[in-house]
Structure formats: C-alpha cells, structure tokens
Amino acid sequence: MKKFLIVTLIFAMNLFAQTEQQSIELPDFVITGKQSIDVQSAQKPKAELISITSKDFFTPQYSPEELPIFFQSLPIQNLPNIKLSQDYFSGKLNIMLGKYSFPLGELFLTKSFDNYLFNMKVWGSNIKEYIPFAGYNNSGVNISNDFFISTKSDFLPGSKIRLDGAFQRDSYNFFGSLNPNEKRETKNFLANFSLKNNYVDYFHFGFDLEGDVFNVSSNNLKEIKINTNVFTELSFPKFSIGGKVNYLKQNLTDNILQDRLYNFFDSKVYVKTNPLNFINIEAGINYNTNSKNNFFVPFAFGELKIDNNLSISALFNPHIEMMLIKDFQKRNLYSNLNLDNAFVKHTNDLKLGIKYEIKKIFLASITSNIASYDNYIFYLENSNNKKYDIFTKNDISKFSLVTNFYLYNNFYGNLFGEFTYQKIQDSNNKQIPFEPTWNLNLNYSYKFNFNFSVNVGYSFLADYYSDLFNNQRINNYSNLNFGCSYELLNGLKIKMDFQNILNKSNFVWQYYKEKTFDYSAGIEYRW
C-alpha cells in the first residue's frame, strides 16, 4: 500500500492542457481538462502508431449522463469517460427544479443497428435571477449519425461515415454593465459530414466538411464558417508518411460595417515511425497562412514507453490558432466582440510529460509547458459600458505545470483531480488579465450497495488580475458542490444537487458575479 501511495504522489497527472485549436491536435498521451461534450459518440479505432493528430485518449470527457447543466462562466472540469458495461442505456430523461435552476431538462436517445449508430440530445435550462438581471437561458438539440461500411464491402471497406447536425441558442443580460438590462441572444446552426478509413492496408484517408452559422442579436451580426479538412497517409509496418490540409472560410455581415470575407489555410506533412516497440517518433512541417500572415515551422513528437504502465513524452509544436467571433463569445459571454478574428501564433511550444497508467482504471501524470505567443488574445474592461473588449498582444510567455490523476474503482469510488500552476506574462513580466496562476479541480463519486450515490466537486482559482498593470487583483474563486441520488426502481432515480454550498461571492469576470448558493431536485429515468 505504501508503494502504491508513493507511485501515486510521484506521478500525479495531466498532460498538455490546451485550448481548442484549428491547426493541430496533441499526441495520444495526455489528459487536458476543459471541454464540453454534448453527444454520446462511438469510440473510433485507435491508430497503429501514436499520432499528434489524435487526441481521443488524453481529452477526458464526461459521459453524457454526467454532464452538469448548471450555468457558470468558469469552464467545467471534465472527468475521464470510462463507462462500465452496466452503464450503457438507449435513452435517458433528466428533469430538475430548484431555487434558481428552474427548470432544467435533458433527453438522450441512442440506438444502434447493424451498421448504423444514432445519437440525439435535447436540452434546455433556465437560471433565474440570483441578483438583478443575472439570469441565463439556453436550449438546443444535437443529432449524430454514424454509418459503418462492412470490411467485406467492395466499396470503401471499413470506412466510417458521420453526419451531424446541431442547433443551440442562449439568452442573457449584461447584468454587470452600466446597462444591466441589455440582452444578448445567440443562435448557432452546425452541420458536419465526414468520411474516414483506417482499414485499408497501407493507405488511410479522410475528409471532413463543416458548416457553422453563428448569429448574435446585437447589430444583427452573422458569422458563417465553412471548414474543410482532408488527410491522407501511407502506412507501412514501421513507419507512415502523411499530410493534412485544412481550409477555413469566414464570412461576416452586420448592420455597421460592410460584409467581410476571410480565408485561412493550414497544411502539414509528417513522418511517423516506431523503430522499436517502445519508441514512437513523429516529425514534420506546419504551414499556415491567412493571406496577410504566413507561418512555416517544423514540429516533432517523441514517446518512450519504459514499461507497460510508464511512459514519457516530448512535443515541440509551434502552430497557429485561428479564433473567430464564436470562439470569442464562448470564452467570454460579456465581450463586445470587437474583433473579427485573430491569427494567434504559438511561436514556441514545448511540452514534456510523464504518465503512469494501469488499464485506464488509474492514471497519474505531470506535464510542463514552455511557450511563447504573438497576437495573444485577452480581455479588458471597457470603462464606458463595463463590458469587455478583445485585445491582442505580442511577446507573451507562458510556463505551466499540470498534475492530474484519476482512479476508477468500484470499491473505493471514482476520484479525479487536476492541479495547475501557470504564469502567462507580457514582456514587462506583468500577468495577462484573467489568467489565474493557481487552478484546482477535484471530484469524487461513490455508489453504495443500497442504490445510493454521492458526488462531491470542488473548484478553486487564485492569483489573477483584471488589468494589465496587475493593480486590480480578483478575489479567489472557491466553489464546493454536492450531489446525491437514490435508485427507486430499475432505471428510475431521484436526485438532488447543491451548488456553491459555501455561498461564496465568486467572480470569473469582474462585475459579473457567479451564481450564489443553489439547490435543485428532480428525477432521472433510463431505459
């Protein structure tokens, strides 16, 4: 037991925490930690060689039935998606009513046929005013269709075809501004078609086409995004050669400026090899352009498997992150959306990590990241209206250390933890606004033998500022949550949730107070 505890402490966890990016994905090695997952999906096949273009393994996810439906500005921690066989279901209905959460509802449906998998999620939530004008209302539907072509077919054997569609909307007030009853409403339509094949010997390929329409009520702003991805790969026993091409087109219309059209092109070529069974190497070239800026840079990844459970990795990956209007709004609901887009350059990006894993039941890792940026995005208060303007800044440096662990065990319960230390500073060694130095997320759940389950979660942020001169420090963020459920009948549960139990006055964005103490109760039915 002592040896086990020592190993746990030494290899406390997570690899490569990162924000979303258009140009590249991380290696099959690390758990990040902040991402929303809307629809339960089938797991895609694992490639023979670990690739930095695949993030299936190290992006921990909530199972759909675990997704919180409480609104808060702070990104929600996500647990590794390890579903036990008895947890599978074809439908689920969840309805909750509470003090401020009134109502909340979710419906999940999933059905598999011979070569077809269907998933659908419908949801809606309404957060009442916990302080004047501070409410939030959203709803939406996601539908996914997966078609699997038989490996015995004469046409594209072993291919997977996916067709997705989604609609979501939200409505909220700028309750912390000088005009607190000013309302913003957004609508988002999304459609995606993809074709992938990793079955054909020596030749893998894929195609992805996405259309995204994002509407904002203010100024009748409409953003239309068309994104196309193509990849091919020649695969041999000990190495692979491949390439990816991504073309993104953004069209903007509103009541103030003329229509604007932007183009972004991203491409990469790479070589992957595993000269020995315990070594994986990948290297290549990235090229990005938006017609005004070009970025041409090499990247490299290496992984050494010390034994079946322990491995170390390194990733050098300068790249471009293209951010659009929708990305700005998702990051900060209360921003003025004063930029059309941003061509964020990760001029240097080096990650080093170590991971210890036991059959995806226990995992612990630690990752360091040294990076520098040009055109880095941040938000500052607009003193004229107390909303937030979007700015970019060059010569930004970052150092972070992330430890992360999870334990999935029927006897002891499920435990997830993530601790982050980071410094994101400008050339004057001043911390970038709203980038906390300390970030802690913990979650523990346990199911008793008498059909009773409990879940405890805690989030903590510290040492962050609202200005570039670091004169205005924001108070620490502390949020303790508790939930419990009891299964009355097979598939039928009664549930209770308690949010911000300590009733802390929390702010992620200055002037915009997070939800105070809230409780809700409801039912969940699975079939």
Buried (B, 14 or more C-beta within 10 A) or exposed (E): EEEEEEBBEEBBBBBBBBBEBBBBBBBBBBBBBBBEBBBBBEEEEEBEBBBBBBBBBBBBBBBBBBBBBBBBBBBBBBBBBBBEEEEEBEBBBBBBEBBBBBEBBBBBBBEEEEEEBBBBBBBBBBBBEBEEBBBBBBBBBBBBBBBBBEEEEEEBEBBBBBEBBBBBBBBBBBBBBEEBEBEBEBBBBBBBBBBBBBBBEEEBBBBBBBBBBBBBEBEEBBBBBEBEBBBBBEBEEEBBBBBBBBBBBBBBBBEEEEEEEBEBBBBBBBEBBBEEEEEBBBBBEBBBBBEEEEBEBEBBBBBBBEEEBBBBBBBBBBBBBBBBBBBBBBBBBBBBBEBBBBBBBBBBBBBBBBBBBEEEEBBBBBBBBEBBBBBBBBBBBBEEBBBBBBBBBEEBBBEBEBBBBBBBEEEEBBBBBBBBBBBBBBEEEBBBBBBBBBBBBBBBBBBEEEEEBBBBBBBBBBBBBBBBEBEEEBEBBBBBBBBBBBBEEEEBBEBBBBBBBEEBEBBBBBBBBBBBBBBBBBBBBBE
